[in-house]
Amino acid sequence: MISAKRLHADLQVDFIQRRHWPVAGLLLAVVALSALAWQGGAALRESEVLQRQRVGMAQLQRQAGKALQDSMLPADVKRHRQIDRLAAYLATPWDRLLGLFEQHASLQVILFRLESDAATGHVEISGRAASSWVLADYVIALEADPRLRGVLLQHHEAMRNEPTAPVNFKLSADWSQAAGVQAVAVAPLQAEVQP
């Protein structure tokens, strides 16, 4: 008879196959990883070259602009500054900026004037509200708008000599890029609406 110990030693049941990594597969994996590392290094080097080229182009553009400005007459420099101011004024999306303030206004709030500085994103508006309560609601609505920061009521004055006693006001705020306004470093201009 076969002893139980010997039967147990001869009988090996293995339900999970053991993996044997083929040498060719390991070599291919190593080659693939080294090719990826080489490609990554080449991409990094090309990115650095491109960045140096961009810096060089920016320097050349500044030098060309300075040389052009140095060669211009003072009247030409003044005219170019005026053109830059006008271009920034025209580039401001007034419809979006006015819409931003008008969407919170009811029929009881009238906007008279909007002054905007595209370089800083600062805007000042003046207008008239039917009452101090209406003005307070308007300021609260502007403060809640995520496109505006630092909404500040600078001045308000009740017009007691008029029958409905409206309130004239002036407030300021800073609009963010989310309002769709591009920052341009030029002097501010004004847009005026007559009542």
Buried (B, 14 or more C-beta within 10 A) or exposed (E): EEEEEEEEEEEEEEEEEEEEEEEEEEEEEEEEEEEEEEEEEEEEEEEEEEEEEEEEEEEEEEEEEEEEEEEEEEEEEEEEEEEBBEEBBEEBEBEEBBEBBEEBBEEBBBBBBBBBBBEEBBBBBBBBBBBBEBBBBBBEBBBEBEBBEEBEBEEBEBEEEEEEEBBBBBBBBBBEEEBBBEEBEBEBBEEEEEE
